[in-house]
Amino acid sequence: MTAAASPRPQTPRAMVQVDKLWSVFGEGDNAFAVHQDLDLTVYQGDMLSIVGGSGTGKTVLLRQILGLLQPGRGTVTTLGRPAAELCTEGAAARVGMLFQHGALYSAFNVLENIGFALRELGTLPAAMVDEAAMVKLRMVGLKPEHATRMPADLSGGMVKRVALARALIMDPPLLLLDEPTAGLDPTSSDEFCALLRELRAELGLTVVMVTHDLDTLFALSSRVAVLAEKRVLVTGTPQEVAQFPHPFITTFFQGERGRRAMAPAPQGGH
Ligand SMILES: Nc1ncnc2c1ncn2[C@@H]1O[C@H](COP(=O)(O)OP(=O)(O)OP(=O)(O)O)[C@@H](O)[C@H]1O
């Protein structure tokens, strides 16, 4: 019997590949580029945080990955296909998106909000859509009695959970989060981070997240990409990126909040 060849180390699969991207708004003399020759690769299993100053194009980059915007130049490949193709074929099945102001549909109850994309697809009877939505409702830590509540009667943390359940309704392998903890108090924010961590591990998700919040960044990120000067300036672990010499990074990571977020957790706590 011959010995089995030792397995070759595998390069992780690229879930998102952005090459030399230009994102341009306006026409003629009023045209301006938000991204110029921006490169970014998101690997399977990544929990990648995108940070950068206000207006550096973080949300625009998420919209490019989702295929909602057209590259001026360059290419965006999401799950092996041009991102633009996602929009034409039930994007929710492949990429879940939690928008920053991810308002729920106010006229629909919680369960109807969660099942929305599946219902729109029209391939399953209503009872099965509700059943699938109920599974997701439990998955995000809500209780069956929350199913019939209206969005106006939910706390901020519950709204985020419903929006997350809605983003996961079709079991997408890739999840995009725009400021997932914005507007939450510190306890709700910590709880939401813990939920995201659990779901990522349980479902094997790849996650790309925009955040300004250092606690969220350190709680969740395996890698960080910094947007500055219209491109991705540096990527690496949070600790690696924090050492990169650049004014934005110094202010962002070395301020008081940054130092606190990077400090080792106190021992002997619970
Ligand atoms: N549809 C659009 N038309 C014109 N300009 C746009 C459009 N969308 C975004 N922009 C511009 O692109 C730039 C980047 O916007 P974006 O929302 O991506 O910034 P951001 O990095 O997410 O900022 P913030 O941290 O403040 O949310 C801004 O100058 C914005 O005004």
The ligand as an ORCA input file, in Angstrom:
! r2SCAN-3c Opt
* xyz 0 1
  N     -25.316     57.820     -5.215
  C     -24.384     58.744     -5.006
  N     -24.298     59.829     -5.785
  C     -23.341     60.756     -5.598
  N     -22.404     60.682     -4.635
  C     -22.434     59.626     -3.830
  C     -23.429     58.594     -3.957
  N     -23.204     57.652     -3.007
  C     -22.129     58.082     -2.312
  N     -21.674     59.248     -2.798
  C     -20.515     60.002     -2.297
  O     -19.430     59.099     -2.143
  C     -18.644     59.442     -1.016
  C     -18.464     58.231     -0.122
  O     -19.719     57.888      0.459
  P     -19.891     56.694      1.476
  O     -21.302     56.746      1.952
  O     -19.413     55.429      0.885
  O     -18.889     57.121      2.640
  P     -18.545     56.373      3.975
  O     -17.096     56.084      3.976
  O     -19.459     55.194      4.143
  O     -18.863     57.530      5.012
  P     -19.476     57.532      6.503
  O     -18.440     56.911      7.386
  O     -19.642     58.991      6.788
  O     -20.777     56.779      6.468
  C     -19.344     60.624     -0.356
  O     -18.709     61.794     -0.780
  C     -20.740     60.547     -0.894
  O     -21.345     61.817     -0.921
*
